[in-house]
Amino acid sequence: MTATDFARQSLGQRIRHRVQRAMGPWGVFLQGFVEHPVMVGSIIPSSRFTIRKMLAPVKWDECRLFVEYGPGVGTFCRPVLERLRRDGQLIVIDTNPLYIDYLNATIPDSRFAAVLGSAADVEAIVKAHGHDHADYVLSGLPFSTLPDGVGAQIAAATHRVLRPGGAFLVYQFSAKARLFMARHFTCIDAGFEWLNVLPCKLFWGWKA
């Protein structure tokens, strides 16, 4: 890459970041949905009621690594960071560079790392950040519309990367995610949140 190409790329990145800031989180989220509706699954971010209920079982004093799949514009990221211990880390994984760029530009927290990649590669990503395992993994990925085989890969990799006693936290509009979870997690708690668009099913899969 020449110096001119690098300068053009840097200018393009700066312009993109300025546009994203001007659009705000709702605009960026909508753009991501329009570009990748199958991977995003919802046109509106989760409600505060879903966030509170989903995170309620987490033992924050024991959590050193929290991982999230499909963070979007950070709807869960900020509440997680507010609760996370000072020496903890939050790693989020998304296949959409739009969301990763936005998160890196808007969350200036040393405990935060946004990774462009697949949730199926969570083990390698966790190790690359200096951890042996995760304490909790949160996912809003639409298991019902993921490409064939991907949902099963993600569920298996998540079970392997979690420590004993850790949990896979999943919120969905359908119950299909539980089918993938049940292959690996023998203890699955379930809930429901009406105050969300759309109302969603909640699952907590605990690793024995």
N, C-alpha and C positions, 0 to 999 in steps of 0.2 A: 504494500500500500504506500503510495506516494504521500508527501506532506500535504499536497493539495487535496487528495482523497480523504486524508485524515481530518483535515480542516472542514471539508464539506460534511463528513459524517458527524463530527462534533457539533457543527452548526445545526444539522438536522435533528440531533438528539436534544439540543437546547430548545429548538422550536417545538419539538414534540412534547417536551416536559412543560413548556409554557402553555401549550394548548390544553394539555391534560389538567393543569392547575385551573385554567379558565373554565373548563367544562365542569369541574367539581366531581366528586365521587359518583354521583348518580349518572352524570353524562358518560363517564368512563365505563361504568358498569354496563350501561345500555349499549355502548359501542361494542364492548366485549361480547355481549349477548347476541347482538346482530351479526357479528363476525363468526362466532362459534356457539350457536344456540344448543347444539348437542352436548357440548362440554360444560356449558354454564348451567343450563337446566332451569333457570328462573330469570324473569325479566326485572325482578325487584329483590334487593338484598334482604336478608333475614331480619325479623323484628327484634326489638330489645327483649321481648318476652321469650322468644326462642333462644336468644343468646344466654339469658339468665338461667333458664331451665336446663339448657344443654350443658352448661359449665358447672352447675350446682354440685354434682358428685365429685368434682376434682379436689384432691387433697393438695392444695397449693404449697404447703410447707414441705411436701415430699417431692415436688415436681422440679426437676432440673432441666428436662428437655420436653417441650411441648411441640408437636408437629401438626401442621394443618395442610390438608390437600384442598386445592381450589379456593384460595383465599379471596379471590375477586379483588375488590377495592379496600379490603381490610376491615370488613364489618365485624369479624371476630378478633382480628389482630389486636386492636386497641384494648378491648376488654380483657383479653388474655394477658397483655403486657401490664395492665393495671394490677392484675392479681399475681403475676409471676414474681417469684423471689428475685432478689438482686443479682444472684449468681446463676440464675437460670437462663435458658435460651429458647427462643421461638424460631423454628424453621418452617417456612411456608413453601409449598411446591405448587407450581402452576405451569401448564403448557402454553399459556398465552403471554407473549412478551409485553403486550399492552399493560396487563395487570402487574407484572413484575417490575416494569419501568416505573409505573405509578407508585407502587408501594415503596420502592427504593428512594423515590423522590420526596415522599411525604411522611415516612416514618423514620425519624432520626434517632433510633434507639440502638445502642451498642449490643443489646441482647437479641436483636432482630436480624434474620437472614432470609432473603427472598431468593429462591432458586428456580430457574427456568428448567423444567424437566418433568418427568413422569412420576406419578406416585408409585408406580410399580418398581421404581429404582430407589425407594426410600432407604433401604439398607445401605447402599453405597453412599447416598447423600448424607445420611447420619454419620457414617464413619468418616467421610471427608471433612466433617465439621468437628471431629475429635470426640465423638460419643460412641459408646458401645451399644446403647439401646435408647429407646424413647420411653417416657413415662406415660404419656397420653398422645393419642393421634385423633385428630378431629377431621371429619370429612363431610362436605356437602356435595360431593361429586354425584351426578345423576347415574347411579348404577344401572338403571333400567334402559338407558340409551347409550351406554359406553360400547365401543366396538367389541365384537365377540372375543372372549378370552381375557380381556383387560380387567374386568371386574374381579374375576377369579384370581388373577395375578396380584392385584392390589390387596385383596383380602388376605391372601397367603403371606405376602411380604409384610403386611402390617402386623400379623400375628407373630411372625418371626422377630421383628424389630422391637416389639414391646417387651418390657421387663415383666416378670411374674408379678401379678397384682396390678399391672397397668391396664388401660382400657382404650378401646376403639370407640370413639363417639361419632355417631352418624345421624344426620338429619336429612330426611328425604320426603318426597311427595308420594312415593309408592313404597310397598313393603319388600321390593325385590332385593334391596341391600341386605336384609336380614337373611335371605337364602344363602348369600355368599358368606356372611358372617358365621352362620350356624355350622359351616363346615370346619371351622377352626375354634370358635368360641362356644363353650358348653353353657356358659352363664351369660344370658343376654337380658338386660332390663329394657322395658319399652315404655314409651310415653307418647303424648300427643300435644300439640300446641295449636289451638284454634286461632289465636291472635297472631297470625302470620299470613302473608299473601304468597302462595296459597297456604292453608292450614297444612302442617307437616307432621310426619311421624318421626319420633326420636328413638334412637337405640343406643345402648351402652353395652358393649361386649367386653367382658372382663377376662383377662388371661389368667388361667389357674396357676 
